[in-house]
């Protein structure tokens, strides 16, 4: 998805959002490192993070007017649409949806975590 977005837009900022009230499966610093490695050959991609506040706060501060979200299917779209409408209402931020690669559409973080616990998926 990152590579596809980099082809579609002149500049892409990948932002890892962090909420102190939630504990992610992968620490933010590790997520940032992985994303920077994945984007190392993409000259128009930068990786950043934002702690607390809303995504639209980050967008306002950075002059970002489009958010890209990946969707695997209709259930993802049902979940994402209210957020997209709210981002537009709050800050005029448009949401651009990119459909997941069909080969990966059934992969979820919950599934990967379960497989890792069974030692079936390499780190």
Residue pairs with C-beta under 8 A, 6 or more apart in sequence:
1 68
1 70
1 98
1 100
1 101
2 12
2 14
2 35
2 38
2 39
2 42
2 45
3 42
4 98
5 12
5 68
5 98
6 12
6 39
6 42
6 44
6 45
8 96
9 44
9 66
9 68
10 44
11 44
11 46
12 42
12 44
12 45
12 46
12 68
13 45
13 46
13 47
13 48
13 62
13 64
14 35
14 39
14 45
14 46
14 47
14 48
15 47
15 48
15 49
15 50
15 55
15 58
16 28
16 31
16 32
16 35
16 47
16 48
16 49
16 50
17 49
17 50
17 55
17 58
18 24
18 28
18 49
18 50
18 51
18 52
19 51
19 52
20 51
20 52
24 31
25 109
25 113
26 34
28 49
32 47
32 49
35 47
36 47
39 45
39 46
39 47
50 57
50 58
54 90
55 67
55 87
55 93
56 87
56 90
56 91
56 93
58 64
59 65
59 67
59 87
59 91
59 93
60 91
64 93
65 92
65 93
65 94
66 93
66 94
66 95
66 96
67 84
67 87
67 93
67 94
67 95
67 96
68 95
68 96
68 97
68 98
69 80
69 84
69 95
69 96
69 97
69 98
70 76
70 97
70 98
70 99
70 100
71 77
71 80
71 97
71 98
71 99
71 100
72 99
72 100
72 104
72 105
72 106
72 107
72 108
73 100
73 105
77 97
80 95
80 97
83 95
84 95
84 97
87 93
87 95
88 94
88 95
99 105
112 121
115 121
116 123
